């Protein structure tokens, strides 16, 4: 049976950057707000009410200048000033309520974006992570989302607030005096003209700045990890890394300066318009006052309106438009990831695997990580339930590739794989992977307690279950002897523990999972003889009554296997037990003699 999934995934994610490029559009961004329409309605109500109340001080100012002061009416003056103060307090109270609901909407959307992005990345195939720098992934999840925070949390409210403020102000101005209203809006088009070229320029620069930030994040991730800093110090490459970081930082600095200057020129042009507008109103209104057709208070109120409620919001809308165009570059990067094809989980009607017996078969399997090199050629094998099967061969022969096909980290490009007769493509991924336990040479532990790292396999596990698994893995006495026992923090990637201790915790974790199929990939290759003996004892308990696929370079660890498959250049060239393969005097026997030629005969396995 042919399958192109493995080739498709590996080709798609080989490069450092995703291939998909889709422009982020306002409709798609707007869809992020739809779950919060009730809260948005409350925000809109507050905006409209606040905008109407905001007109009151202008009217009261004109009345004070044209009526209360000329008539020396203290009572009227007191009432007018009291109304201005009451309107200000009411507007501030409404602003507080609006700010709360706006924060609910904005922060909810930010949570949703982060959750969708991380959840989508969790569903990406392994090939994506092998072809993409960790720093770039972290930058998109963290910094890119943070960079759209202001757009998501404030932009919609700012747009609606400014539009409502402009509309209510224009209505009031034209009702009051259409001549001054026309003078006031005459320069608004001049504030809009620079938007398009400025927006395009900021969009381009913003895309480049995000790419440079990816580089910085990647360098930081690589050089400040424990493994990275050890490598730097061992090769005395501090000066080289300083220069590399400085060069990328300089490129980012220049881009950010260009971005700031584009915005600065735009703000300067808008600010000039804000000064010209009131000057026109003063001149035109002053001329009409001198001619006796207008009162001074109306001019003052108009200038107050256009500065605070017309030009200010118009300039803000112009800035928001530029900000949105610039933010689209960041949204595009986020949507790039969300649009990438995730791991293909299962077809409709996929079977949920219950407790399996553990019969594993490969049927004429081919596999390629990319189109230029085939890693497996026509691999067929059968492992009976409860058998221990070993994969042997030189580095690059295809042992780990076979192991990664079983839990469907990759899919074969040809042929099929079955468990208890079920094609892996016909079962749900979750139920498949629940049947499989994996122990590799590089054990990963979270920066958490020993107990929580073990419970990762079985969150509901009791303390007695955890201790039983640890005892079976020969690690309980060590943990119990620690001052904080199972509450001990293991440190970043478990580096507070030795390699043997981490490996035994990994075995205990798999024991808690209680899978039917085990994959042991070089589980003891980097350990000293003392630790290897302790772990071999734990592995024997782990493999008991389970189908086990064992990968090892050291042939002494696989000599007791029920069946051994010998790989050479992606093909199975021999199969049999340890004595059978030695007697055949083929590839296995040659590897065996090479590995143990300096050992006395009485210590050979």
C-alpha positions in Angstrom: 0.0 0.0 0.0 1.4 3.4 -1.0 1.6 6.3 1.4 3.0 9.7 0.6 2.6 11.3 4.0 6.1 10.9 5.2 7.6 12.4 2.0 5.1 15.2 2.0 5.8 16.2 5.6 9.6 15.9 5.3 9.7 18.0 2.1 7.4 20.6 3.5 9.4 21.2 6.6 13.0 20.7 5.6 13.8 24.4 5.2 14.3 26.8 8.1 11.3 28.9 7.1 7.8 27.8 6.3 6.9 27.8 2.6 3.3 28.9 3.0 2.9 32.7 2.5 -0.6 34.1 2.8 -1.4 37.8 3.4 -3.2 38.4 6.6 -6.5 40.1 5.9 -8.7 42.3 8.1 -11.6 39.9 7.8 -9.6 37.0 9.3 -8.3 39.3 12.0 -11.8 40.5 12.7 -13.0 36.9 13.2 -10.8 36.8 16.3 -13.2 39.3 17.9 -16.4 37.4 17.2 -16.5 35.2 20.4 -16.6 38.4 22.4 -19.4 40.3 20.7 -21.4 40.8 23.9 -18.5 42.5 25.6 -17.9 44.5 22.5 -21.5 45.7 22.5 -21.0 47.0 26.1 -17.8 48.7 25.0 -19.7 50.3 22.0 -22.5 51.5 24.3 -19.9 53.2 26.6 -18.1 54.8 23.6 -21.3 56.3 22.2 -22.5 57.5 25.6 -19.1 59.0 26.4 -18.9 60.7 23.0 -22.3 62.4 23.5 -21.4 63.5 27.0 -18.1 64.8 25.7 -19.9 67.4 23.6 -21.3 69.1 26.7 -18.1 71.0 27.8 -17.9 72.7 24.4 -21.5 73.9 24.4 -21.1 75.1 28.0 -17.9 77.0 27.1 -19.7 78.9 24.4 -22.6 79.7 26.7 -20.2 80.9 29.5 -18.3 83.2 27.0 -21.4 84.5 25.1 -24.0 84.6 27.9 -23.0 84.2 31.5 -19.9 86.5 31.4 -21.4 89.3 29.3 -24.5 89.3 31.4 -22.6 89.0 34.7 -24.9 86.2 35.7 -23.1 84.3 38.5 -25.9 81.8 38.9 -25.8 80.8 35.2 -21.9 80.7 35.4 -22.1 78.3 38.4 -24.6 76.1 36.7 -22.6 76.0 33.4 -19.3 75.2 35.3 -21.2 72.5 37.4 -22.5 70.9 34.2 -18.9 70.8 32.8 -17.6 69.2 36.0 -20.5 66.6 36.1 -19.9 65.8 32.4 -16.2 65.2 33.1 -16.8 62.9 36.0 -19.5 61.0 34.1 -17.2 60.6 31.2 -14.3 59.3 33.4 -16.7 56.8 35.1 -17.8 55.5 31.7 -14.2 55.3 30.6 -13.4 53.1 33.6 -16.2 50.7 32.7 -15.2 50.8 29.0 -11.6 50.1 29.9 -12.6 47.0 31.9 -14.6 45.4 29.2 -12.1 46.4 26.6 -9.4 44.6 28.6 -11.6 41.5 28.9 -11.9 41.4 25.1 -8.3 42.2 24.3 -6.7 39.8 26.8 -9.2 37.1 25.9 -8.2 37.4 22.2 -4.5 37.3 23.1 -5.0 34.1 25.2 -7.0 32.6 22.3 -4.2 33.4 19.8 -1.5 32.0 22.0 -3.5 28.8 22.7 -4.4 28.2 19.1 -0.8 28.7 18.0 0.7 26.4 20.7 -2.0 23.8 20.2 -1.4 23.9 16.4 2.4 23.5 16.9 1.8 20.5 19.2 0.0 18.9 16.3 2.8 19.5 13.8 4.8 16.5 12.6 8.3 15.8 14.0 9.7 16.8 10.6 8.6 20.4 11.2 10.7 20.6 14.4 13.7 19.0 12.9 13.6 21.6 10.0 12.8 24.7 12.0 15.0 26.5 14.6 13.7 26.4 18.1 14.4 30.2 18.5 12.2 31.0 15.5 9.3 29.0 16.9 9.7 30.6 20.3 9.8 34.1 18.7 6.5 33.5 16.9 4.8 32.1 20.0 6.1 34.8 22.4 7.4 38.0 20.8 5.1 38.0 17.7 2.0 37.6 19.8 3.2 40.2 22.2 3.8 42.6 19.3 0.1 42.5 18.2 -1.1 43.0 21.8 -1.6 46.7 21.3 -3.4 46.2 18.0 -5.7 43.5 19.5 -6.4 45.1 22.9 -6.8 48.7 21.8 -7.2 49.1 18.1 -10.8 48.2 17.7 -11.8 50.4 20.6 -9.7 53.3 19.3 -11.3 53.0 15.8 -14.8 53.0 17.1 -14.1 55.7 19.7 -12.6 58.0 17.2 -15.2 57.4 14.5 -18.1 58.0 17.0 -16.3 61.1 18.3 -15.8 62.5 14.8 -19.4 61.8 13.7 -21.0 63.3 16.8 -18.7 66.3 16.6 -19.4 66.9 12.9 -23.2 66.7 13.4 -22.9 69.2 16.3 -20.7 71.5 14.3 -22.8 71.6 11.1 -26.0 72.1 13.2 -24.3 74.9 15.1 -22.6 76.8 12.2 -22.1 75.2 8.8 -19.6 77.8 7.6 -17.1 77.1 10.4 -17.7 73.4 10.0 -16.7 73.5 6.4 -13.5 75.4 7.3 -12.8 72.8 10.0 -13.0 69.8 7.7 -11.2 71.4 4.7 -7.7 70.0 5.7 -8.8 66.5 6.7 -8.1 65.0 3.3 -4.5 66.3 3.6 -4.1 64.2 6.7 -5.2 61.1 4.9 -3.0 61.4 1.7 0.3 60.1 3.3 -1.4 57.0 4.7 -0.9 54.6 1.7 2.9 55.1 1.0 3.7 55.3 4.7 1.7 52.1 5.5 3.4 50.1 2.7 6.9 51.2 3.8 6.2 50.3 7.5 4.8 46.9 6.4 7.9 46.1 4.5 10.3 47.2 7.3 8.2 45.4 10.0 8.5 42.1 8.1 12.3 42.4 8.0 12.5 43.4 11.7 10.5 40.2 12.6 12.9 38.1 10.6 15.9 39.6 12.3 14.3 39.0 15.7 13.9 35.4 14.7 17.7 35.3 14.1 18.4 36.9 17.5 16.0 34.5 19.3 17.6 31.5 17.6 21.1 32.6 18.5 20.0 33.2 22.1 18.4 29.8 22.3 21.4 28.0 20.8 24.1 29.8 22.8 22.5 30.2 26.2 21.4 26.6 26.6 23.5 24.4 28.8 24.7 22.4 25.8 25.4 25.6 23.8 27.3 27.4 26.4 29.4 24.3 27.1 30.3 24.1 23.4 31.2 27.8 23.3 33.5 27.6 26.3 35.1 24.3 25.2 36.1 25.9 21.9 36.8 29.4 23.3 34.4 30.9 20.8 33.1 33.8 23.0 34.5 36.5 20.7 33.0 34.9 17.6 29.5 34.6 19.2 29.8 38.2 20.5 30.5 39.5 17.0 27.7 37.3 15.4 25.2 38.6 17.9 26.4 42.2 17.5 26.1 42.0 13.7 22.5 40.7 13.7 21.7 43.3 16.5 23.1 46.1 14.3 21.0 45.0 11.4 17.9 45.0 13.6 18.9 48.4 15.1 19.1 50.0 11.6 15.7 48.5 10.6 14.1 49.8 13.8 15.6 53.3 13.2 14.1 53.3 9.7 10.8 52.3 11.1 10.9 55.0 13.7 11.8 57.7 11.1 9.0 56.7 8.8 6.5 57.1 11.6 8.2 60.3 12.7 7.8 62.0 9.3 4.2 60.9 9.2 3.5 62.3 12.6 5.3 65.6 11.7 3.0 66.0 8.6 -0.2 65.3 10.6 0.9 67.7 13.4 1.3 70.5 10.8 -2.3 69.9 9.7 -3.5 70.1 13.3 -1.9 73.6 13.6 -3.2 74.9 10.3 -6.9 73.9 11.0 -7.4 76.0 14.1 -5.7 78.9 12.4 -8.2 78.7 9.5 -11.1 78.7 12.0 -9.7 81.6 14.0 -9.2 83.6 10.8 -12.6 82.8 9.2 -14.5 83.0 12.5 -12.7 86.2 13.5 -13.7 87.8 10.2 -17.3 86.8 10.6 -17.3 88.1 14.2 -15.9 91.4 13.1 -18.6 91.6 10.4 -21.1 90.9 13.2 -22.5 87.5 12.1 -20.8 85.3 14.8 -20.2 85.3 18.5 -16.7 84.8 20.0 -17.9 81.9 22.2 -18.8 79.9 19.1 -15.3 80.3 17.7 -13.7 79.2 21.0 -16.0 76.2 21.1 -15.2 75.3 17.5 -11.5 75.4 18.1 -12.0 73.3 21.2 -14.0 70.8 19.2 -11.6 70.5 16.2 -8.5 70.2 18.4 -9.9 67.7 20.9 -12.7 65.9 19.0 -12.0 66.2 15.3 -8.3 66.6 14.3 -7.1 64.5 17.3 -9.3 61.5 16.5 -8.6 61.9 12.7 -4.9 61.9 13.3 -5.3 58.9 15.6 -7.3 57.0 12.9 -4.6 57.8 10.4 -2.0 56.4 12.9 -4.1 53.4 13.6 -4.3 52.6 9.9 -0.5 52.8 9.6 -0.2 50.7 12.8 -2.6 48.0 11.4 -0.7 47.8 8.1 2.5 47.4 10.0 0.9 44.8 12.3 -0.3 42.8 9.3 3.3 41.7 8.8 3.3 40.2 12.3 -0.2 38.7 11.8 1.0 37.2 8.5 3.8 35.4 10.4 1.4 34.0 12.9 -1.1 32.9 10.2 1.9 31.3 8.4 2.2 28.8 11.2 -1.6 28.4 11.8 -2.0 27.6 8.0 0.7 24.9 7.9 -0.7 21.4 7.5 -0.6 19.6 10.9 0.0 15.9 11.5 -2.6 13.9 9.7 -4.3 12.3 12.6 -6.6 9.7 11.1 -9.2 9.1 8.4 -12.9 9.1 9.2 -14.0 5.9 11.0 -10.5 5.3 12.4 -10.3 2.5 14.9 -9.5 3.2 18.5 -6.9 0.6 19.7 -7.7 -1.0 23.0 -5.2 -3.1 24.8 -3.2 -4.7 22.0 -1.3 -8.0 22.0 1.8 -6.3 20.4 2.2 -8.1 17.1 4.2 -5.7 14.9 4.7 -6.1 11.1 6.4 -4.1 8.4 5.2 -4.9 4.9 7.7 -3.8 2.1 8.3 -0.4 3.7 10.2 2.4 2.0 11.0 5.7 3.6 12.7 9.0 2.6 13.3 12.0 4.7 13.7 14.0 1.5 13.6 13.3 -2.2 17.4 13.1 -2.6 18.0 10.1 -0.3 16.1 7.0 0.5 16.6 5.8 4.1 14.7 2.5 4.0 14.4 0.1 1.1 11.7 -2.7 1.0 11.8 -3.4 4.8 9.7 -6.4 5.9 9.8 -7.8 9.4 7.5 -9.4 11.9 7.8 -9.3 15.7 5.5 -11.6 17.7 3.7 -10.4 20.8 6.1 -10.3 23.8 9.2 -10.8 21.7 12.4 -8.8 22.1 13.6 -7.7 18.7 16.9 -6.0 18.2 17.9 -3.7 15.3 21.6 -3.8 14.6 23.8 -2.0 12.1 26.2 0.8 11.5 25.3 4.4 12.1 22.9 5.6 9.4 21.7 2.1 8.5 18.1 3.0 9.3 17.6 1.6 12.9 16.2 4.8 14.4 14.1 5.5 11.3 12.3 2.1 11.7 11.7 3.0 15.4 10.2 6.4 14.5 7.8 4.9 12.0 6.1 2.7 14.7 4.5 5.6 16.6 4.0 7.5 13.3 6.4 10.3 14.0 6.9 9.8 10.2 4.9 7.8 7.7 6.3 5.4 5.1 6.5 6.6 1.6 5.6 3.1 0.4 4.4 -0.1 2.1 2.5 -0.4 5.3 2.9 -1.1 9.1 0.5 -3.0 11.2 -0.1 -3.7 14.9 -2.2 -6.8 15.6 -3.3 -6.6 12.0 -4.4 -3.0 12.1 -2.8 -0.7 9.6 -1.4 2.3 11.5 -3.2 4.6 9.1 -6.6 3.1 10.1 -6.2 3.8 13.8 -6.4 7.0 15.8 -3.0 8.5 16.6 -3.8 9.0 20.3 -4.8 5.4 20.8 -1.7 4.2 18.9 0.7 6.2 20.9 -0.9 5.2 24.2 0.2 1.6 23.3 3.9 2.6 22.9 6.6 3.5 25.4 9.9 5.1 24.3 13.2 5.3 26.1 16.0 7.1 24.2 19.7 7.8 24.9 18.8 11.5 25.6 16.2 11.6 28.3 14.1 14.8 28.5 12.9 15.9 31.8 10.9 19.1 32.5 12.1 21.7 34.9 9.8 20.4 37.6 9.8 17.9 40.5 10.8 14.3 40.1 7.2 13.3 41.0 5.6 15.6 38.4 8.0 14.3 35.7 6.9 10.8 36.5 3.2 11.7 36.6 3.6 13.0 33.1 2.9 9.5 32.0 -0.1 9.0 34.3 -1.4 12.2 35.8 -3.7 10.3 38.2 -1.0 8.1 39.5 -0.9 7.7 43.3 2.3 8.1 45.3 2.5 4.4 45.9 2.3 3.7 42.1 5.1 6.2 41.5 7.2 4.6 44.1 6.5 1.2 42.8 7.6 2.3 39.3 10.7 3.9 40.7 11.6 0.8 42.6 11.2 -1.3 39.5 13.5 1.2 37.7 16.2 1.0 40.5 15.8 4.7 41.3 13.6 4.8 44.4 16.4 4.5 47.0 18.2 7.4 45.3 15.1 9.6 45.3 14.1 8.7 48.8 17.6 9.7 50.0 17.2 13.2 48.6 16.2 16.0 51.2 13.0 16.7 49.4 12.4 13.2 47.9 10.0 13.2 45.0 9.5 16.9 45.4 13.1 17.6 44.3 13.4 19.9 41.3 15.5 18.3 38.6 16.7 21.5 36.9 16.6 22.5 33.3 16.4 19.4 31.1 17.2 17.4 34.3 20.8 18.5 34.4 20.9 18.4 38.2 20.8 14.6 37.8 23.4 12.3 36.3 22.8 10.5 33.0 22.1 7.2 34.7 19.6 8.8 37.1 17.8 10.6 34.3 17.7 7.3 32.4 16.2 5.4 35.3 13.6 8.1 35.8 12.7 7.7 32.1 12.3 4.0 32.6 10.1 4.6 35.7 8.0 7.0 33.6 7.4 4.4 30.9 6.6 1.8 33.5 3.8 4.1 34.8 2.5 4.4 31.3 2.4 0.6 31.1 2.5 0.3 27.2 2.3 -3.0 25.3 5.1 -2.0 22.9 8.5 -0.7 23.9 11.1 1.2 21.8 14.5 1.4 23.4 16.8 3.6 21.2 20.4 3.4 22.4 19.0 3.5 26.0 22.4 2.5 27.6 24.9 3.8 25.0 26.3 6.7 27.0 26.5 5.1 30.4 29.3 3.7 32.4 29.3 0.0 33.3 27.9 0.5 36.8 25.0 2.6 35.6 24.5 0.3 32.6 24.2 -2.7 34.9 21.5 -1.0 37.0 19.6 0.2 34.0 19.8 -3.2 32.3 18.2 -4.7 35.3 15.5 -2.1 35.2 15.0 -2.7 31.5 14.6 -6.4 32.0 11.6 -5.7 34.3 10.3 -3.1 31.8 10.4 -5.5 28.8 8.8 -8.4 30.7 5.6 -9.5 28.8 5.9 -6.6 26.3 6.9 -6.5 22.7 10.2 -4.6 22.6 12.1 -3.1 19.8 15.7 -2.5 20.9 18.3 -0.4 19.1 21.9 -0.6 20.2 25.4 -0.2 18.9 26.8 -2.4 21.6 26.0 -5.9 20.5 26.3 -7.2 24.1 23.0 -5.5 24.9 21.1 -7.4 22.2 22.6 -10.8 22.4 19.7 -12.2 24.4 17.0 -10.9 21.9 14.5 -13.3 20.5 15.2 -12.0 17.0 17.9 -9.7 15.6 17.4 -7.7 12.4 20.7 -6.6 10.8 20.4 -3.4 8.7 22.8 -2.1 6.1 22.1 1.0 4.0 18.4 0.9 4.8 17.9 -2.8 4.0 17.5 -5.8 6.3 20.3 -8.0 5.2 20.1 -10.7 8.0 17.7 -11.9 10.6 17.9 -14.5 13.3 19.1 -15.2 16.9 22.5 -14.3 18.2 23.9 -17.8 17.8 22.4 -18.2 14.3 23.8 -14.9 13.1 27.3 -15.7 14.4 27.2 -19.1 12.8 26.2 -17.5 9.4 29.5 -15.5 9.4 27.8 -12.6 7.7 27.4 -8.9 8.5 26.4 -9.4 12.1 29.3 -11.8 12.8 31.7 -9.2 11.2 30.3 -6.4 13.4 30.5 -8.7 16.5 34.2 -9.6 15.9 35.1 -6.0 15.2 33.5 -4.9 18.5 34.9 -7.6 20.7 38.1 -8.5 19.1 40.2 -7.1 22.0 38.1 -8.9 24.7 39.0 -12.2 26.3 36.9 -15.1 25.1 35.5 -15.8 28.6 33.8 -12.3 28.9 32.2 -12.4 25.5 28.4 -12.5 25.6 
